[in-house]
Amino acid sequence: MRLINHTKGVVLAEDIFVARSFFSKIKGLIGRKLLLPGQGIILEPCNSIHTFFMRFPIDVLFVNRKYRVIKAIPDFYPNKISLIYWRSARVIELPAGTIKSTDTQLQDYLEISG
């Protein structure tokens, strides 16, 4: 699946995995050596994350039910816990640098295709 920032008209990721089960959300990116450009994971439902046991920083987007960005955190490093964003319906984890390179900002509308 592909993740597009509809507001900016740019592709955020070509290879998105959606984690909905308890186990797949807990595992997330743990155990991976890296997240390649164009890859990402959507955790749903989700309003907070941790990066314990991860080996690399990630960019994090908290989005509401309508896929509007309510919080963007670039370069979220390993061994951290995010705040809880109560309005967040899902969290998108992308390679570090994606937020900056795509100019993704608060209130941008994202969409999934394919």
Secondary structure by P-SEA (a helix, b strand, c coil): ccccccccccccccbbbbbccaaaaaaccccccccccccbbbbccccccccccccbbbbbbbbccccccccccccccccccccccccccbbbbccccccccccccccccccccc
